[in-house]
Amino acid sequence: MWKLLLYNTLIRPTVTYASESWVLKENMINKLIIFERKIMRKIFGPTRSDDGCLRIKTNQEINDTLKGQKYNLAY
């Protein structure tokens, strides 16, 4: 998927620039994870339920879709 490739090559390096020198506190890690989940929801789009309504993907659905790929900022 080209959107995921674009995210991995352009957006993620920009967000984590010089992260080796960051002092990461719990609230900063949470903000980074929330940001990344928002991006993943935009990349993968909504899910159509059985009754035809669109709904936002859950965190578990995103994790299942990306199974086996490293995508978390806070590793």
N, C-alpha and C positions, 0 to 999 in steps of 0.2 A: 504494500500500500504506500503510495507516494507521499501521502500526508504524514504518515508516521516517519518515513525517511527524512522528510523536510524538518519535522520536529527534532529528530535525533541529531541532524547535522547543523541546524541553524539556531533554533530556539533554546534547546537545552544547554549548549555550550555558552550561549550569551548569559543565560540565567545563572549558571554556576561558575562564571568567570572568576578566577582567583579563589575558588572555594577552599583550596588547601590551606589558606591562611585565615579562613573564617573561624570564629569561635561560635560553634553552633549550640544554641540553647534549645530546649524543648519546644518553645513557642515558634522559633524560626524554622525548625524541622517541620512542624505541623503546617506552617504557612507554605513551605515549599511543596509538601505533599498535596495540600489542597489545590495549589496552583496547577500542579501536574495533572491531578484528576480532572480539573476543569478543562484543560487542554485535551485530555483523552476523550472526554465526553463530547467535545466539539468535533474531534477527528472521527469518532465512530458513530456519531449521530444518535437520534432517538431509536427506540425499539417499538415496533407495532405490536400491541397486545392482541389477544384472541378476538376481542370485540371490535378491533379496528382502531382503537385509540392509540395515540402516540404517547410514550412516557420516556422519562430520562433513565438512562442505564444506572444500575446500582453499582456500588464499589465492587461487589463480588462479581458482577458481570464483566466489568472492566478487567479485573484480575484474571478471570477465566479466559477472556479474549487474548490477553497478553501472556498467557501461561508459558513459562520457559524463557521469556524475554526479560532482560533487566530494564526496568523503566523507572523505578523509584529513585528519587533524588537523594534520599537519606539512607544510603547503604554503607 
